[in-house]
Amino acid sequence: MKKSLIVIFFLAPALSYGQAIIKEISEINPIHKTLKYSFPLVVISQNKKIADKINNDLVSDFLDADRTKIKKSIFENVWATKEMPNPTLNDISFEVLSNDKNILNISIFAQGCGAYCEGFTTFYSYNLKNGARIKLDSLFNEEGIKFLIDSMNKMKKEILQSKLKEIKDTLKNQAVQKDTIDSESYEEMETLYTDCLDKEIQSMEYQRFYITKSVLHIISDRCSAHYNMAIDELWDFKFTFNLEMLKKYFTNYTTRLLKQ
């Protein structure tokens, strides 16, 4: 007799922060039973349509699945199965960054697996008035986008120059000079950040972000690739902007979105 596949599923206690209630979908990979997968479920009791719109987008974008066509689990397209023994995603977890009556911000972490596994975090901002995902280029006019890019490049350059000075000072240390492994590591790090100085941010298209009612957070990719990430001490570049200072660049959409 063929055994049926049993998937462990439960909804953990709700994480209630504001208008939306965020529950946890927690499941165990049926092939690798030590691996737990955790994903947000947005509940809006007064408007199921908006909640469904957000949940559909999260599952489609991050888990590559259609919630209306799921057979057994929302994770069935990314975790290990008999037909696909190598998962595309591992160690999925999430964090509610903010949740008020207008905006919901969630970050989702996972290990992306191909030739190797590497961790990454995706950020999602939703307009709770209609369930639409907020797009960064819809928040500011062209002048504002240019101001943000210029500001980010200026801050990134300052961070890199400060780090390079620190590395140069370290390389002057006699103990480091006598340690071949240490000195080579710092020299590789110096090359990494020197090369990164020439790689300016050109557009907002691939910048990760989330927005609260008072602050814009932008997360830009690190300098290193997979092969040299072990020597990258800076990692992702994180920029914050006070929205009060950006008001003159707001689109009409942003003004309506932030209106309390």
C-alpha positions in Angstrom: 0.0 0.0 0.0 1.4 3.4 -1.0 2.1 5.6 1.9 0.7 9.1 1.7 3.0 12.1 2.2 2.5 13.8 5.5 3.4 17.4 5.7 3.6 19.0 9.1 1.8 22.3 9.1 0.6 24.7 11.7 -0.1 28.4 12.2 1.9 29.7 15.1 0.5 32.4 17.4 -0.2 35.6 15.5 2.2 38.5 15.5 -0.1 41.4 15.7 1.4 44.8 15.1 -1.2 47.0 13.5 -4.0 46.7 11.0 -2.7 43.4 9.6 -2.1 40.3 11.7 1.0 38.3 10.7 0.8 34.6 11.3 3.6 32.0 10.7 3.2 29.1 8.3 5.7 26.5 9.6 6.4 23.3 7.8 9.0 20.5 7.8 10.6 19.4 4.6 9.3 15.8 4.0 12.6 14.7 2.6 15.0 16.4 5.0 13.0 16.4 8.2 15.5 18.5 10.2 14.8 21.5 7.9 12.1 23.8 9.0 10.5 26.3 6.6 8.8 29.5 8.0 6.8 32.0 5.9 4.4 34.9 6.7 0.7 34.7 6.3 -1.0 38.1 6.3 -4.5 38.2 7.9 -6.8 41.3 7.6 -10.1 40.3 9.2 -11.9 43.3 7.8 -10.6 42.8 4.2 -9.7 39.3 3.1 -9.3 40.5 -0.5 -6.4 42.7 0.4 -4.8 40.0 2.5 -5.1 37.5 -0.3 -3.5 40.0 -2.7 -0.5 40.4 -0.4 -0.2 36.6 0.3 -0.5 35.7 -3.4 2.3 38.2 -4.2 4.6 36.9 -1.5 4.2 33.3 -2.4 4.4 33.9 -6.1 7.5 36.1 -5.9 9.5 34.3 -3.2 8.3 30.7 -3.5 7.6 30.6 -7.2 4.1 29.1 -6.5 0.5 30.0 -7.4 -1.5 29.8 -4.2 -4.6 28.7 -6.2 -2.8 25.7 -7.6 -0.8 24.4 -4.6 -1.1 20.7 -4.2 0.3 20.0 -0.8 2.5 22.9 0.4 3.4 26.5 -0.5 7.1 25.3 -0.4 6.6 22.5 -2.9 8.5 24.3 -5.7 11.6 25.2 -3.6 12.3 22.5 -1.1 13.7 19.1 -1.7 11.4 16.4 -3.1 11.9 12.9 -4.5 11.7 14.4 -7.9 13.9 17.3 -7.1 16.4 16.1 -4.4 18.3 19.4 -4.4 16.3 22.3 -3.0 16.4 25.7 -4.6 15.8 27.4 -1.2 16.7 26.4 2.3 16.3 27.9 5.8 13.5 30.2 5.0 12.5 32.6 7.8 10.9 36.1 8.0 10.8 39.2 10.1 8.0 41.9 10.4 10.0 45.1 10.1 7.0 47.4 10.6 3.2 47.3 10.5 0.9 50.3 10.8 -2.4 51.1 9.3 -1.0 52.2 6.0 2.2 50.2 5.3 3.4 46.6 6.0 7.1 45.8 5.7 8.4 42.2 5.8 11.8 40.8 5.1 12.3 37.2 4.1 15.6 35.3 4.4 16.6 32.1 2.7 19.6 30.2 1.5 19.5 30.1 -2.3 21.0 26.9 -3.6 22.4 26.2 -7.1 26.0 25.2 -7.6 26.4 26.4 -3.9 24.1 27.8 -1.3 24.3 31.5 -0.3 22.0 33.5 2.0 20.0 36.4 0.8 17.2 38.7 2.1 14.4 40.1 0.1 12.3 43.1 1.4 8.6 43.6 0.7 6.6 46.8 1.3 2.8 46.8 0.9 0.2 49.4 0.8 -2.4 48.1 3.2 -5.1 50.3 1.7 -5.2 48.2 -1.5 -2.7 45.3 -1.0 -0.3 46.6 -3.8 3.4 46.1 -3.4 5.1 49.5 -3.1 7.7 50.2 -5.8 10.6 52.5 -5.1 10.4 54.4 -8.4 6.8 55.3 -7.7 7.6 57.1 -4.5 9.8 59.9 -5.9 10.0 62.1 -8.9 13.0 62.1 -11.3 14.8 64.8 -9.3 14.3 62.8 -6.1 15.6 59.5 -7.7 18.7 61.4 -8.8 19.2 62.9 -5.4 18.9 59.4 -3.8 21.4 57.9 -6.2 23.9 60.7 -5.7 23.5 60.6 -1.9 24.0 56.8 -1.9 27.1 57.0 -4.0 28.5 59.7 -1.8 27.9 57.7 1.4 29.1 54.5 -0.2 32.3 56.2 -1.2 32.9 57.6 2.3 32.4 54.1 3.8 34.8 52.5 1.4 37.5 55.3 1.8 37.2 54.9 5.6 37.6 51.1 5.3 40.6 51.4 2.9 42.3 53.8 5.3 41.8 51.3 8.1 43.2 48.5 6.0 46.3 50.5 5.0 46.9 51.3 8.7 46.6 47.6 9.5 49.0 46.6 6.8 51.6 48.9 8.4 51.4 46.8 11.6 54.6 44.7 12.0 52.7 41.7 13.4 50.5 41.7 10.3 53.4 42.1 8.0 55.1 39.1 9.5 52.0 36.9 9.2 51.7 35.9 5.5 48.1 34.8 5.7 47.0 37.9 7.5 48.8 40.3 5.2 47.6 38.6 2.0 44.0 38.6 3.3 44.2 42.4 4.0 45.8 43.0 0.6 43.0 41.1 -1.1 40.5 43.1 0.9 42.2 46.3 -0.2 41.9 45.3 -3.8 38.2 44.4 -3.3 37.3 47.8 -1.9 39.5 49.7 -4.3 37.8 48.1 -7.3 34.4 48.7 -5.6 35.1 52.4 -5.5 34.7 52.5 -9.3 31.3 50.7 -9.2 28.8 53.4 -8.7 25.1 52.8 -8.2 23.5 53.7 -11.5 19.8 53.3 -10.9 17.2 52.3 -8.3 15.9 49.3 -10.3 17.7 46.6 -8.3 17.9 48.4 -4.9 16.2 46.6 -2.0 14.2 48.9 0.3 11.4 49.4 2.7 9.6 52.5 3.8 8.0 53.4 7.1 5.9 56.5 7.8 9.1 58.5 8.7 12.2 56.7 7.2 13.2 55.2 3.9 15.6 52.3 4.2 17.6 51.3 1.1 19.9 48.2 1.0 22.5 48.0 -1.8 24.5 44.9 -2.8 27.9 44.2 -1.3 31.2 44.6 -3.1 32.1 40.9 -3.0 31.0 37.9 -5.1 30.6 34.4 -3.7 34.3 33.5 -4.2 35.7 36.4 -2.1 32.8 37.1 0.3 34.9 35.7 3.2 37.1 38.8 3.1 34.2 41.3 2.8 33.8 42.9 6.2 31.4 45.6 5.1 28.8 43.4 3.4 25.6 45.1 2.2 25.4 48.9 2.2 22.5 50.2 4.2 21.3 53.7 3.7 18.6 55.6 5.7 16.8 58.8 4.7 14.5 60.9 6.8 11.3 61.3 4.8 10.7 64.8 6.1 13.8 65.8 4.2 12.6 64.2 1.0 9.1 65.7 1.0 9.8 68.0 -1.9 10.5 64.9 -4.1 7.4 63.0 -3.2 5.0 61.9 -5.9 1.2 62.3 -5.2 1.1 58.6 -4.5 3.7 59.0 -1.7 1.8 61.9 -0.1 -1.4 59.8 -0.1 0.4 56.7 1.2 2.0 58.5 4.2 -1.1 60.5 5.1 -2.4 59.4 8.5 
